[in-house]
Amino acid sequence: MPTETLIETELPKLTNEEISRYSRHLILPEVGYEGQQKLKAARVLCVGTGGLGAPLALYLTAAGVGTIGLVDFDTVDASNLQRQIIHSTATVGKLKVDSAEIMLKGLNPAVNVVKHNTMLTSANALDIFKDYDVIADGTDNFQTRYLVNDACVLTGKPNAYGSIFRFEGQASVFATKEGPCYRCLYPEPPPPGLVPSCAEGGVLGILPGLVGVIQATEVIKLILGIGDTLVGRLLLVDALAMSFRTLKLRKNPDCPACGTHPTVTELIDYDQFCGIPKPTETGPLEVAQNQAVAELPVVEGIPQITVEALKRKIDAKEDIFILDVREPHEYPIANLGAPLIPVGDITKRIDELAVQKNREVIVHCRSGARSQKAALALKAAGFTNVSNLTGGILAWAEKIDPTMPKY
């Protein structure tokens, strides 16, 4: 639907250098001199500087958005570089907000980069959001998506939303006065573990570039007050088929966040809302035969075992059965030599494991999420001594065998 400009303050003048830099904008009648002034005056917050935040921040900076806020608390890892093009090999190990600033300032020295090196939480979101005109959600988990949505509704800021997984993506504009919010589309989060993260399920490196650029386009249209935005529409992107579909969305009058009688009047505990269990505190350390043994935390009834504890069991030749529940294409990358049954096949192949029922079973995957799900399935099938390897094979490569590749 057509949008109204968000920038109503006195507009800054453009320098001769800016007129030259943005000349291709200035000759567009839909942008022109005044439109470029609006971009210069605009303040956009990018929540996340990962796959989506990278192209988003780069193109907004190139377009002349005057202030770019960056919210991220992570550091650059080599595995990020397959898709997070705002970072580089030279900045591996740096804070992502610092790495992103280097790239943005190199692209456009005039941009004002405001770094929020922090996790976005219910305690700080409203205070951070209040200084921006548009919020661009480039997060990768449901807790933060609901947090961003509710904070946008409460502060009256439009939410340029994007999400990606494997080969597919979504984009929309939520939390405007006339349109729906994220909760109108997804009133309740999915059960924990049902939807894998990109770290678990993978993502085509080009896909976040595609969706992030769509988000940047929506942000610029909102700032300029031109075109038809994705307010009231959900754009579905399928990179394998190279197809785009648009679904119409309606504002839900009973929405707890943006409805006529909202019940979400303040930010809540979003981990609890999304069913994310709080980590159980580890018990006291005991010393037995000169070896420190920590009491294992229990999550959803499944004991969690560390890679160090597993290594001790292997070295002591204890009677344990290790089960790998990753996908077959992951096994050649790195493995512990354990039998492989993908998590999705556990229930239909449970008979193959019947002989292990009385042994101690330790389940592992890449990082510990899928193996937790598999351990729950084994417990439901009558396995009484099953544990989940915390951190999965990544933790093993990190702490036990540094020669093992990490992916």
N, C-alpha and C positions, 0 to 999 in steps of 0.2 A: 504494500500500500504506500501511497506517497507519504513522505516524511517532512516534518518541519525541522528547520535548523535548530541545533542545540546551542549555538554560540550567539549569545545576545549581549555580550560585553563589548566595550569599545574596541574596535579592531586595530591591531598594530599595523604600521606601515611596512611595506616591503622595501628592502634595500635594493640597490642596482644589481648586486650579486644574486639576490634571491629572484629578482625578475628574470635574470638570465638563466638561472638554474631551473626555474619552474615554467619556462616559456611555453612548453608544450601543454601545460595546464591552462595558462593564461589565454591561449588562443581558442580554448574550448568555451563556447558561450555558457555552458552549464556550470563552468567553474569560474573563469575570468579572474580579474584582479581581486574582487571582493571574496570570492570563494577561496582563493589562496590565502587571503588574510584570515579567514575563518579557520583554515587548517593550521596556520601559524599560531592562532590563539587557543587551539584545542588542546585538551589534556586527556590522554588515553592511557588506561591502566591495562597492561598485559599480565594476566594471572598465569604465570608459568613461562619459562623461556626454553621449552623443549621443542618437540616436533611441530606443534601448532604455533607456539609463541615465536619461533624463529622467523618464519616467513612473514608472519603478522607484523612483528616489530620492525623487520627490515623494510617492508613495503610502506608502512606508515611513516617511517623515518625518511625514506626516499621521497615520499609524497609531500613532505614538509610539515607534518604534524609537529607542533612546537614542543610539546612535552610528552615524553613516553615514560610511564611508570612501569617498573619491572618487579614482580613479586616472585621470588624463588629463594629457596634455602639450600639447594643442592650444589654439588660441584660437578665439573665436566668430567665425564668418563669417555674413554675411547669408543665404547659401544654407542654413545650418543651420536657420533659423527656421521653415521649412516643416514641420518635424517635431520638432525638439528644443525642446520647450516649456518646458524649465527655463531657457532663455536668453531674451533679449529684445533688441529693437532698441537699447536703451540700453547693452547690454553687448557689442555688436559690437566686436571688437578686444581684449577682455579675455581673460585666461586662462579656460578653461572651468571649472576648479575654483573660481575666484573668482566667476565669474558664477553658477554653480550654488549656491554658498554663500549668495549674496544671496537667491536665490529660496527656498531651504530655510529659512533663518533667518527670512525674512518669513512663511513658512507656519507655522513652529513654532519660536519663539525658544529653546525648551528643548533642541532637538536639538544634539548635539555633532558638528560636522562636522570630519572629519580629512582634510586635503587632501594628496594625493600627486601633486604636479605633476611627473610623470616618466613616461617610457615604461616599461611593464612589461616586464622582461627576465628572462632566466635568472639574472642576477646579483642581482636584488632581490626576485623574486616570493616566495620562501619567507619572507624576512624580513618582508615586508608582510603576507602571508597569516596569519602565526602569531597576530596580535592580533585576529582576527575569528572569528565563529562560523559565518557563511555567506558564501560568495562568489557574487556574481551577475554572470554573464558577459554584458556588453552590447557585445562587440567585433564588428568587421566584417571580420576577416581570419583566415585559417586558422592562420597562425603563432601568433597570440595565443590562439586557441581551444585549440590543442594545449598551449601553455604553461600556460594557466589549468587545463586538465584535469589535467596531470601534477603541477602544484603542489598542486592540491586533493587528489589521491590521496596524495601524499607527506606532506602536512600533516594529512590526515584531515578536511578541510573539505568539506561538501556544496557542489555547484556548481549553482546555479539558472541554467540555460542558456536562451538565446533567440537566434534568428537570424531575419533578414528579407531578402527580396529581391523587388523589384517589388510583387506583390500577395499574396505567400505568406510564411508564417512557420512556425517550429518552436519548441517549448518542451519541456523535460524537466528532470529533476533527476538529475545525474550524481555519481559519485564517493562514494556512500555505501557503507557496509560491505556491505549486502545487495544493492545494485543495480549495474548496469553503469556504466562510465565512457564518456566521449566516444569513446575509442579502441575500445571494444567495438562501437560503432555505425559509426565511420569509422576502420578500422585504418590507412588510408593517406590522405594528402591528395590532392585532385585535381591533375592537372598544372597548372603555373602558367599563368594566363590562360584556363583552360577555364571557370571560373565568374567572371563579371564582378562587380566590386564594385558597391555601390549607387551610387557616383559614376559608374560607367560604365553600369549597367543601369537606374538609377532605382529609386525606391521611393515607393509611395503614402504620403503624409505621415501618415495616420491609422494605418497598419499597425503601426509601432513602438509606438504608444500601446496598441494592442490586445494585442500580444505582451508588452510591458513590464509591463502590469498583470497579465497571467498570471504572469510571473516574480515580481512582488511578492506575489501571492497565495500562490505556492509557498513563498516565503521566510517569510511570516507563519505558514503552516501548519507549517513546519519548526520555527520558534521555539516555537510553542504546543504542538506535538505533537498536532495535531488533523487529522481528515479523512484522505483518501487522496491522497497526493502523486503526482507524476509520476515517482517512482522506478520504473524498469522499464517506463516508457511514453514514447512520443514523440508529442506532440500536434502535428498538422499543421493549419495555419490557411490557408484560402483566402478572402481578403477579397472577391474578385469574386463568388464563388459563395455567400459567407457560410456556409461549411461547415467543420466540425471533424471530423477523423478521428484515431483513436488507434491507434498501432501498439505491440504488445508487444515489449519488448526483453529480451534475456537477457544476463546477465553471462557474458563469454567466459572460460572457465578458462585459455585460452592467451593472454589479453590481455597485451601486454608491460608495461602499466602497473599494472593491478589484478588480473591473473591469479594463479594459484597459484605460478608461478615467474616473477615480474616481472624484466624486463631493463632497464626504465627505472627506475633507482635514483637518478638525479639528473637535474636539468634539462639539456637539450641545446641545440644550436644549431638553433632552430626555423626560421630562414630557410633553412638548409641542408636540414633535414628536408622542408620544403615546396617545395624546388627553386627558391627565390628567388635569382637570381644576385646576387652582391655587385657593387656598382658598380665599374666599371673606373676607375682613377685617370687623370685627365687628364694628358697629357704636358706637357713644358715649353713655355712660350710663346715663340714666335719672332716677331721683328719683320721684316716684309717690306713695303717701300714704305710705311713709316709706318703700317702696318695690322697689328694684333695678330691672329694666326691661331693658334687652339688645336688641338692634335691631338685628333681626335674619339675618344671612347671607343667600344668595340665591345661589344655585348651579344648573345650567342647568334649571333655571326657577322655581326650587322647594325650598321653604323656609325650612331652617333647624332649628329644635327645640331641645333644650337641655333637658336632663332628669329632670333637676331642674325645668324648665319651665313646663314640662308635669306634674310633681308632683304638682305644684301649681294649675294647671288647674283641676286636679283630686280632690284635697282638696277643691277647690272652687266650686266643682260640676258644672263646666261649661259643656255646651252641646257639647261634643266632641265624636267622634267615633274613637276608636283605632283599628287598623287592624294589625294582625301578619301575615307576609308573609314568614315565615320559612317553613321547611318541617315537615310533621307530626311526624317523629321520633325525632325531636328536642323539640317538645312541652312538653313532660313529664319531660325533664331535668330541664327546667325553663320556666316560662311564666308569663305574666301580667294578665291573665284571659281574654284576648282579643280574638275575633273570629279569626280563622285561615283559610287563603286561600293562598297556596303556590304561590310564585311569578310567576311560570310557568303557573299557572291556572287563573291568574287575568283576562286576556282578554276574555277567554271563560266563565268565571263566573261573568262577569261584571253586568249582570242583577240582581244578588243577592245583589249587592251593590247599586242599583239604588235608594233605599229608603233613602240612606245616602248622596245623592248628594248635598243637601243644608246644610249639617252640616259641621263642621270643622273635617276633616279626618286626623289622624296622623298615619303614617305607620311605623312599626318597623320590624327589623329582628335581626340577631345576633349582627352585628357590624355596620350596616348602608348602606352597599353596595347594597344588594338585595332590600331593602326597597326604596332606591333612584330610582332603576329601576321600581319598582312597582308604585311609586308615579308618575313617568313620564307616565306610562300607564294609570293611573287614570286621569291625566290631559288631555291626548289625548282623553279620553272618555267623557270629558266634566265636570269633577270635578274641581271646581274653587277654593276650599279652602282646599288644601291638603298639608301636611308638612311631612318631613322625620325626624325621630328621630335620631339625631346625636349619633353615638356610639352604638346604638341599646340596646339590653337587657344586653349586657356586661357593658355598661356605667351605666345602672340602678343598676346592682349588685355592681358596683364599688362605686357609689356615693349616691345611695338612699337606697338600701337594701343589706347590707353586708352579710346577712344570705343566700342570693340567690346564688346557685352554679354558677360558671363561667366555660364555656367549650370552 
